[in-house]
Amino acid sequence: MEELLAAADATIFEVLGTSKIVRYRRADGDEVAIPQVAGKTLAIFDDVHATAQSNGLDATTSSPRICVRLSDLNSDPEEDLACTLIIAGEEFDVTSPEKDGKGLVSLKLRRRSAS
């Protein structure tokens, strides 16, 4: 069963994986790169934007999220509460990790302000 799940994961990441370079940083500063295969990072990055209009003004929000294999990270994001991700050079704080029980974790992200 585990081999079947690993094959399914590989296929999903091959099709939906991002071409962006992704690094995971623990709170202590140690980083790991999320592996790449054939130019695709084994992560699914989604950054949905929504625009609402109020009193003639547009307000845009985004809800960035990334799905990765827990085994590709160098700490457990549920325990390492100050971990961050760097996606194509942009830094994100992890706000809410959600494990699926099968080895994947979906990380809700918040963009870090440019300093």
C-alpha positions in Angstrom: 0.0 0.0 0.0 2.8 2.4 0.9 4.4 1.8 -2.6 1.1 2.6 -4.2 0.8 5.9 -2.2 4.4 6.8 -3.1 3.7 6.3 -6.8 0.5 8.3 -6.6 2.4 11.2 -4.8 5.1 11.1 -7.5 2.5 11.4 -10.3 0.6 14.2 -8.5 3.8 16.2 -7.9 5.0 15.6 -11.5 1.7 17.1 -12.9 0.9 19.7 -10.3 4.3 20.5 -8.8 5.7 24.0 -9.0 8.7 25.0 -11.0 9.7 27.5 -8.3 12.6 26.7 -6.0 11.3 26.1 -2.4 13.3 26.1 0.8 12.0 25.2 4.3 13.7 27.0 7.2 13.5 25.8 10.8 13.2 28.3 13.6 16.9 27.8 14.4 17.8 28.9 10.8 18.7 25.5 9.4 17.3 25.2 5.8 16.6 22.4 3.4 15.6 22.6 -0.2 12.5 20.7 -1.2 13.6 18.1 -3.8 13.1 18.6 -7.5 12.5 16.0 -10.2 12.6 16.9 -13.9 12.5 20.6 -13.1 9.5 20.3 -10.8 9.7 20.9 -7.1 7.9 18.2 -5.1 5.4 20.7 -3.8 2.1 22.1 -4.9 2.0 25.9 -4.4 -1.3 27.7 -4.6 -1.7 31.5 -4.2 -5.4 32.3 -4.8 -6.2 36.0 -5.1 -9.6 37.4 -4.5 -10.7 41.0 -5.2 -13.7 42.7 -3.5 -15.0 46.2 -4.1 -16.2 48.5 -1.4 -17.1 52.2 -1.8 -15.4 52.2 -5.2 -12.1 50.8 -3.9 -10.7 47.4 -4.8 -9.3 45.3 -2.0 -7.2 42.2 -2.9 -6.4 39.4 -0.6 -4.4 36.2 -1.1 -4.4 32.8 0.6 -1.0 31.2 -0.2 -0.7 27.5 0.7 1.8 24.8 -0.1 1.5 21.0 0.1 4.7 19.0 0.6 5.8 15.6 1.9 6.5 15.8 5.6 9.6 13.7 5.0 11.1 16.5 2.9 11.1 18.9 5.8 13.8 19.1 8.5 11.3 19.7 11.4 7.7 19.1 12.1 5.8 22.3 11.4 3.3 21.5 14.1 6.1 21.6 16.7 8.4 24.2 15.1 6.1 27.2 15.4 8.5 29.7 13.9 9.4 27.8 10.7 9.3 29.6 7.4 9.3 28.9 3.7 11.2 30.7 0.9 9.4 30.3 -2.4 11.2 31.8 -5.4 13.0 34.1 -3.0 9.9 35.3 -1.2 9.6 34.6 2.5 6.4 33.2 4.1 5.6 32.3 7.7 3.8 29.0 8.3 0.5 29.9 10.0 -1.3 26.6 10.1 0.1 23.1 9.2 -2.5 20.4 8.4 -1.2 16.8 8.1 -3.2 14.4 6.0 -2.2 11.3 7.9 -0.6 9.8 4.8 2.7 11.7 4.8 1.7 15.0 3.3 1.3 18.3 5.0 -0.6 21.4 3.8 0.9 24.6 5.1 -1.1 27.8 5.2 1.2 30.7 4.7 1.4 34.4 5.3 3.7 36.7 3.3 6.5 38.4 5.3 6.6 42.1 5.0 9.5 43.5 3.0 11.9 45.2 5.4 
